[in-house]
Amino acid sequence: QEKFPGGASDYNLVWVLLVLLGFLGIHRFYQGKLISGVIYLLTLGIFGLGIIYDLFTLNDQIAEENRAVGY
């Protein structure tokens, strides 16, 4: 099993969205995480702490999502 499987979410695009628009939660909306996307939007990325968390865990989040979709 691949560590970072391909699938519905493109790793490069999600990373670009995180780096450029992470404080608005756009990367969360793209991943289908609507509730956390709204929370990021209203709190500017949970006051920056959520963005730092995502910087360290984004590849694993995408891999988990892609495995769940079954691509």
N, C-alpha and C positions, 0 to 999 in steps of 0.2 A: 504494500500500500504506500502510495506517495505521501511524503510529508506535506507538500503543498500542492494538492490536486487542482487541476483546472476545473472550471465550472461556470455557473451563472455570473459570479462576481469576478471581475478582472482585477488582479492584484495591483497592477500599475495604476489603473484609474482610481481605485479606492485610495491608494497612497497619495496621489495628486490631490484628490478631494480633501483628504485629511490635512495635508500640509497647507493648502491654500484656503480652505473653507472649514477647517475643523471646528473653529469656534462657533460656527452656525449649525454644526451637526449634519452637513450635507452628506458626508460619507456614511453616516448612520441611516439616513433616508435611503441612499442608494442600496444599502445592504438589506433593506426591508425592515429595519428596526425603528418603526415609526414612533413608539413611545419614547425611547431614549433620544431619538432625533429631535423631538419636540422639547425634551428636557434640555438637551444641548443648546438648542436655539434660544430658549428662554433664559438660560443661565450662562451663556457664552462658554459653552464647553465645560459646564460645571466648574466655573471659575478657573479654568485652565487645568485642573487636576484630571478631568476626564480625558483631555487631549494627551496628557503625559501618559496616562494608562494605555490609551490606544496606540501611542507610539511604540510601546513595548509589546503589545499583544495583537496588533492588527493582522499579521500573517496567520496566526492561529485562529483568530475569529473568522477570517475569510475561508480558511481550510475547513473549519467545522461547518460553516454554512454550505460550502460546495459539496461536502460529503453528505450532508442532510438532504440536499436537493437530488443527489444521486447521479451526478454527471460522470 
